[in-house]
Amino acid sequence: MKLHHLAALGLMLSVSAPVLAQDATQAPLAQVPVDPEAGLQVTVSDDSDWQDLGIAITTFATDADVPTQTNAGSTAALGRALSQVVAADLKNNGLFKPSGPAGLPQPAFSEVQTPNFPIWSVRSTDMLVQGYVRAAASGQLTVGCYLYDVALKQQLAKGGWQVGPADWRRAAHKCADMVYSRLSGESPFFDSKIAYIAETGPKDRRIKRLAVMDSDGANHRYLTSGQATALTPRYSPDYSKILYLSYLNGQPSIYSYDLATNSQKLIVRTGNPTMAPRWSPDGKWVLYSMSTGGRTDIYRISSAGGGTPQRLTNGPGINIGGSYSPDGSRIVFESDRSGSQQVYVMNADGSNQHRISFFGGRAATPEWSPRGDQIAFTHIAGNLRIAVMSPDGRGMRYLTDSWQDEAPTWSPNGRIVQFFRTEKNSGITSIWQVDLTGRNERKLPTPVGASDPAWGPVRP
């Protein structure tokens, strides 16, 4: 999608950090001035404490109700849809208690920047989110978003984005990200995507396809046909590719799926049982596990493909996984060299391998938090539960308590863990999220069964 500068609409472009495109197939969205008639910058501070706030989110206003090329209809309908997405984002993360847009007063276009604070004060509203949407003849949309402190009668943050018709939900996610970041002091995560394995068919003939969707389950899309089984996807650090394992004609192969060209490149075909491909943080290396000669070790190979794989583990038993620390200096993995599955850490070159899990039961599928302060993993002690611990193995605690929860993956800001859950009787799988308190669980909507989730970074 070609992006048009807002100068074409008679407004100046902001020099703030850019907003994001729907996929790596598109250039970054332009962040634009949020005031309808003036070029103002976005200012978002990060010094607020976590708060449980009442937030009112009104229907986004428009200066003219005209048809759009979006699936939401006219600009008035699009204004309602935008505010609904913002409200859902903020509600589903478990931190805030938003209300609206249904049942709330709807501001006129002229009132977006000058809220009627008294009517919100009597409703015991702490924070107010208002916005607008404009449509250009070209089909491009300009979306503005404002956050106000009702008690102080003060604007806290504002943002504006120019998007194509197919990307209107991205503007809503960016608005929610702005509000979340300003009020929590944390990095955003709503404008991100999730890759996963879509599962259909009976247990003994399960079809597993590579699929992607937005962080809220919208804009679902299949990437592979299901002719070959797909497993364990991971987004590249720059969002341009998805790494996954394919079993075409029974041959385990690691592919890199290019989202810009909808084509894939073979990274390595091992001829042996292969598992869990993972990117390095700089995107230059691919980790994977391979079984040969009665043992399973972790290897790395250039992400460009070709070359000789380097074996990183050389111990007895089964060594699987491999998740890099955010700085790329260490790798967490699982191994049964001690007699049962446990979590180990080693340097990126394979040196200094040592066990960190000593709390009973078994531990598998470790994944390093993007913040670097936690490792999520599957704890196996009767049931399978999602747990976290510090990188030195201390402070283990459970986030879930179900029959079979496994394969954790982190939100871009390291505050939410995603995983897949298997129902005990039916075997149906689904994707769930839980925050670090362990109290706020939610199931993501998917059109079919879902497993092996992989949460990508915030889109650049």
C-alpha positions in Angstrom: 0.0 0.0 0.0 1.3 3.4 -1.0 1.2 5.9 1.8 0.3 9.6 1.1 1.8 12.3 3.2 -0.7 14.5 5.0 0.7 17.5 3.2 -1.4 16.4 0.3 -4.4 17.2 2.5 -3.2 20.6 3.3 -1.7 19.7 6.7 1.9 19.3 7.8 3.5 15.9 8.6 4.5 15.3 12.2 8.1 14.5 12.9 7.1 12.1 15.6 7.9 8.4 15.4 5.9 6.7 12.6 2.9 4.4 13.1 2.8 1.0 11.6 1.6 -0.8 8.5 -0.7 -3.8 8.5 2.0 -6.2 7.5 5.6 -6.1 6.5 4.2 -5.9 2.9 3.6 -2.2 3.6 5.6 0.8 4.5 5.1 2.3 8.0 2.0 4.4 8.4 2.6 8.1 8.6 1.9 9.7 12.0 0.2 13.0 11.4 -0.9 16.1 13.4 -3.9 15.3 15.5 -5.5 18.7 15.5 -7.8 19.1 12.6 -6.5 22.5 11.7 -3.0 22.7 13.2 0.3 20.8 13.1 0.7 19.6 16.7 3.1 17.0 18.0 2.3 13.9 20.0 3.6 13.9 23.6 3.4 10.7 25.5 5.1 10.5 28.9 5.9 7.2 30.6 6.1 8.3 34.2 2.6 7.3 35.4 2.0 4.5 37.9 -0.3 1.6 37.2 -3.8 2.7 38.0 -7.2 1.1 38.0 -9.1 3.9 36.2 -12.5 4.5 34.9 -12.1 5.5 31.2 -14.9 6.8 29.0 -14.5 6.2 25.3 -16.8 8.1 23.0 -17.7 7.5 19.4 -15.2 9.1 17.2 -16.6 12.2 15.5 -16.5 13.1 11.8 -16.8 16.4 10.0 -18.9 14.9 7.3 -20.7 11.5 7.1 -19.6 10.2 3.8 -19.1 6.7 2.4 -15.7 5.1 2.8 -14.0 2.2 1.2 -13.8 0.3 4.5 -15.9 -2.6 5.6 -17.3 -0.4 8.4 -19.3 1.8 6.0 -19.6 5.6 6.2 -17.4 7.8 8.3 -20.0 7.9 11.0 -20.1 4.1 11.2 -16.4 4.0 11.1 -16.2 6.4 14.0 -18.3 4.0 16.1 -16.2 1.0 15.0 -12.9 2.8 15.8 -14.1 3.6 19.3 -15.3 0.0 19.8 -11.9 -1.4 19.0 -10.2 1.0 21.3 -12.6 0.1 24.2 -12.1 -3.6 23.6 -8.3 -3.3 23.6 -8.3 -1.5 26.9 -10.9 -3.8 28.5 -9.3 -7.0 27.4 -5.9 -6.3 28.9 -7.4 -6.4 32.4 -5.9 -3.2 33.7 -8.6 -0.7 32.9 -12.4 -0.6 33.2 -13.5 1.4 30.1 -17.1 2.3 29.3 -18.6 3.2 26.0 -19.0 4.0 23.3 -22.5 2.7 23.6 -24.6 4.7 26.1 -22.3 7.7 26.3 -22.8 11.2 24.9 -21.3 11.5 21.4 -19.3 14.7 20.9 -19.6 16.7 17.8 -16.5 17.1 15.6 -15.9 20.6 17.0 -16.0 19.3 20.6 -13.2 16.7 20.1 -10.5 19.1 21.2 -12.7 21.0 23.7 -14.5 18.4 25.9 -17.5 19.3 28.0 -15.8 18.3 31.2 -18.8 18.9 33.5 -20.9 16.2 31.9 -18.1 13.7 32.5 -17.4 14.8 36.0 -21.0 14.0 37.1 -20.5 10.5 35.6 -17.5 9.9 37.8 -15.2 9.5 34.8 -11.5 9.7 35.5 -10.2 9.7 31.9 -11.8 10.6 28.6 -10.9 9.3 25.2 -12.2 11.2 22.2 -11.3 11.1 18.5 -12.2 11.9 15.0 -12.0 10.3 11.5 -11.9 12.1 8.1 -12.0 10.5 4.7 -10.2 11.9 1.7 -11.4 11.5 -1.9 -8.4 9.2 -2.4 -9.9 6.8 0.1 -7.2 7.6 2.7 -8.4 8.1 6.3 -7.1 10.5 8.9 -7.7 9.4 12.5 -7.1 11.6 15.5 -7.1 10.4 19.2 -7.1 12.4 22.4 -6.7 11.4 26.1 -8.0 13.8 28.7 -7.8 13.9 32.5 -11.4 14.9 33.5 -10.6 16.1 37.1 -7.7 18.3 35.9 -9.5 19.3 32.7 -6.3 18.7 30.9 -5.2 16.9 27.8 -2.6 14.1 28.6 -1.8 12.8 25.1 -2.8 13.0 21.5 -2.0 11.1 18.3 -2.9 11.1 14.7 -2.4 8.6 11.9 -3.1 8.4 8.2 -4.2 5.0 7.0 -5.5 3.2 4.0 -9.1 1.8 4.0 -7.9 -1.7 4.8 -5.9 -0.5 7.8 -8.5 1.4 9.8 -8.2 -1.0 12.8 -4.5 -0.2 13.0 -5.4 3.4 13.9 -7.7 2.2 16.6 -5.0 -0.1 18.0 -2.5 2.8 17.9 -4.9 5.0 19.9 -5.3 2.2 22.5 -1.6 1.8 22.6 -1.2 5.6 23.3 -3.7 5.5 26.1 -2.3 2.4 27.6 1.3 3.7 27.5 0.4 7.1 28.9 -1.6 5.8 31.8 0.4 2.7 32.7 4.0 3.9 31.9 4.5 0.6 30.0 5.4 0.0 26.4 2.5 -0.7 24.0 1.4 -4.0 22.4 -2.0 -3.7 20.8 -0.7 -2.9 17.3 1.0 -6.3 16.8 0.2 -9.5 15.1 0.1 -13.2 16.1 1.1 -16.2 14.0 -0.2 -19.6 15.0 -1.1 -23.0 13.7 -4.8 -23.5 12.6 -6.0 -27.0 13.2 -8.9 -28.8 11.5 -9.9 -32.4 11.1 -10.0 -35.5 13.4 -7.1 -36.2 15.8 -5.5 -38.9 13.7 -5.7 -36.8 10.5 -5.2 -33.3 11.8 -4.6 -30.6 9.2 -2.2 -27.9 10.5 -1.9 -24.6 8.5 0.2 -21.5 9.2 -2.1 -18.5 9.9 -1.8 -14.9 11.1 -4.1 -12.4 12.8 -4.1 -9.1 14.7 -3.5 -9.2 18.4 -7.3 -9.1 19.0 -8.0 -11.9 16.6 -9.2 -9.7 13.7 -7.9 -9.8 10.1 -7.4 -13.5 10.1 -5.5 -15.0 7.2 -4.2 -18.4 6.2 -0.6 -18.5 4.7 -0.3 -22.2 3.9 -2.8 -24.6 2.3 -2.5 -27.5 4.8 -1.0 -29.9 2.2 2.1 -30.1 4.5 1.9 -29.9 8.3 3.1 -26.6 9.7 4.4 -26.2 13.2 6.0 -23.7 15.7 5.9 -20.3 13.8 7.9 -17.3 14.9 7.9 -13.7 13.5 11.3 -12.3 12.5 12.4 -9.3 14.5 11.6 -6.9 11.6 8.2 -8.5 10.9 9.1 -9.2 7.3 9.1 -13.0 7.6 7.7 -16.0 9.6 9.9 -18.9 10.4 8.2 -22.3 10.7 8.7 -26.0 10.5 7.1 -27.9 7.6 6.7 -31.6 7.1 6.2 -31.9 3.3 6.1 -35.5 2.2 7.4 -36.4 5.7 10.6 -34.4 5.2 11.2 -32.0 8.1 12.1 -28.6 6.6 12.6 -25.1 8.1 11.1 -22.3 5.9 11.1 -18.6 6.1 7.8 -17.2 4.8 8.2 -13.8 3.2 5.2 -11.7 4.0 5.9 -9.1 1.2 6.0 -11.6 -1.6 3.9 -14.5 -0.1 6.8 -16.8 -1.0 9.0 -19.0 1.2 12.6 -19.9 1.3 14.1 -23.1 2.5 16.5 -22.5 5.4 17.5 -26.1 6.0 16.2 -29.6 5.3 17.8 -31.9 7.8 16.5 -35.4 6.8 16.1 -36.1 10.6 13.4 -35.2 13.1 13.6 -31.4 13.6 11.9 -29.1 16.1 11.4 -25.6 17.3 13.1 -23.1 14.9 13.7 -19.7 16.5 15.2 -16.4 15.3 18.1 -14.6 17.0 17.2 -11.1 18.1 19.2 -9.6 15.2 17.6 -11.9 12.7 21.0 -13.3 11.5 20.7 -16.8 13.0 18.1 -19.6 13.2 18.2 -22.0 16.2 16.6 -25.4 15.8 16.8 -28.9 17.4 17.6 -32.0 15.4 17.7 -35.7 16.4 20.4 -38.0 15.1 22.2 -41.0 16.4 19.8 -41.4 19.3 20.4 -37.9 20.7 18.9 -34.5 20.1 20.9 -31.3 20.0 20.5 -27.6 19.4 22.0 -26.1 16.3 22.2 -22.7 14.7 22.5 -21.8 11.0 22.6 -18.6 9.1 19.1 -17.2 8.4 20.2 -16.7 4.8 20.2 -20.5 4.4 23.0 -22.7 3.4 26.3 -23.1 5.2 27.2 -25.7 7.8 25.0 -25.8 10.9 26.9 -25.3 14.2 26.0 -27.6 17.0 25.6 -25.8 20.3 24.8 -28.6 22.7 26.9 -31.7 23.1 25.5 -33.4 26.1 23.5 -36.6 26.5 19.8 -37.0 26.0 17.4 -34.6 24.4 18.1 -30.9 24.1 15.2 -28.9 22.6 14.1 -25.4 22.1 16.3 -22.4 22.3 15.0 -18.9 23.0 17.4 -16.0 23.0 17.6 -13.4 25.7 16.7 -10.0 24.3 20.3 -8.9 24.0 21.2 -12.2 22.2 23.9 -13.1 24.7 22.2 -16.2 26.1 19.8 -19.0 25.2 17.3 -20.8 27.4 16.4 -24.3 26.4 15.1 -27.6 27.8 17.0 -30.8 28.3 16.5 -34.2 30.0 20.2 -34.7 30.7 19.5 -34.8 34.4 16.9 -37.5 34.0 13.8 -35.4 33.3 12.9 -32.3 31.3 14.3 -29.2 32.9 15.2 -25.7 31.9 18.9 -24.8 31.1 20.7 -21.6 30.1 23.8 -21.3 28.0 25.8 -18.6 26.3 24.9 -17.9 22.7 28.0 -19.8 21.5 27.0 -22.9 23.5 29.3 -22.4 26.5 28.4 -22.3 30.2 25.4 -24.7 30.0 23.7 -25.0 33.4 20.4 -26.0 34.8 18.2 -23.3 36.4 14.9 -25.2 37.3 15.0 -27.0 40.6 11.4 -26.9 41.9 10.1 -30.3 41.2 8.1 -31.7 38.3 9.2 -31.2 34.7 9.8 -28.0 32.8 9.5 -27.5 29.0 9.1 -24.9 26.2 10.9 -22.0 27.9 10.6 -18.6 26.3 12.6 -15.5 27.4 10.6 -12.3 28.0 11.3 -9.3 25.7 12.0 -7.4 28.9 14.7 -9.9 29.9 13.5 -10.3 33.5 11.3 -13.4 33.2 11.3 -16.8 31.5 7.9 -18.4 30.8 7.6 -22.1 30.5 5.3 -25.1 30.7 5.4 -26.8 34.1 4.5 -30.5 34.0 3.4 -32.0 37.3 0.2 -33.9 36.7 -1.4 -31.1 34.7 0.4 -28.8 32.3 0.4 -25.2 33.5 2.1 -22.0 32.4 4.6 -20.6 34.9 7.3 -17.9 35.0 10.6 -17.6 36.8 13.6 -15.3 36.8 16.5 -16.1 34.5 18.4 -17.6 37.5 15.5 -20.0 38.2 14.1 -18.2 41.3 10.6 -17.0 42.0 8.7 -19.7 40.1 5.0 -19.1 40.1 2.0 -20.3 38.1 0.0 -18.1 35.8 -2.6 -20.7 34.8 -4.3 -23.7 36.5 -5.9 -25.8 33.8 -5.6 -29.4 32.5 -3.2 -28.7 29.6 -1.7 -25.3 28.9 1.5 -25.1 27.0 3.9 -23.3 24.6 4.0 -19.7 26.1 4.9 -16.7 24.0 5.2 -13.1 25.2 3.4 -9.9 24.3 5.9 -7.3 22.9 6.0 -5.4 26.2 6.5 -8.6 28.3 3.3 -8.1 30.4 1.1 -10.8 28.9 1.8 -14.4 28.2 0.0 -16.2 25.4 -0.3 -20.0 25.1 -2.6 -22.7 23.8 -5.0 -24.8 25.8 -6.2 -28.3 25.0 -9.6 -29.4 26.1 -9.5 -32.7 28.1 -12.2 -34.7 26.4 -12.4 -33.2 22.9 -8.8 -32.4 22.3 -9.8 -29.1 20.7 -7.0 -26.5 21.0 -7.5 -22.7 21.5 -5.3 -19.7 22.1 -5.4 -17.9 25.5 -3.8 -14.9 27.1 -3.0 -14.2 30.8 -1.3 -11.3 32.4 1.5 -11.5 34.9 -0.9 -11.4 37.8 -2.5 -14.7 36.6 -5.9 -13.2 37.2 -6.9 -11.9 33.8 -7.4 -14.8 31.3 -9.1 -14.5 27.9 -9.6 -16.7 25.0 -8.8 -15.3 21.5 -11.3 -15.8 18.8 -10.1 -18.0 15.9 -12.2 -19.6 13.2 -10.8 -23.1 13.9 -8.7 -24.9 16.5 -5.5 -23.1 17.2 -2.1 -24.0 18.7 1.6 -22.9 18.7 1.0 -19.2 19.0 3.8 -16.7 18.4 3.3 -13.0 19.3 5.3 -10.7 17.1 6.8 -7.4 18.1 5.0 -4.0 17.9 5.0 -3.2 14.2 7.6 -0.7 13.0 
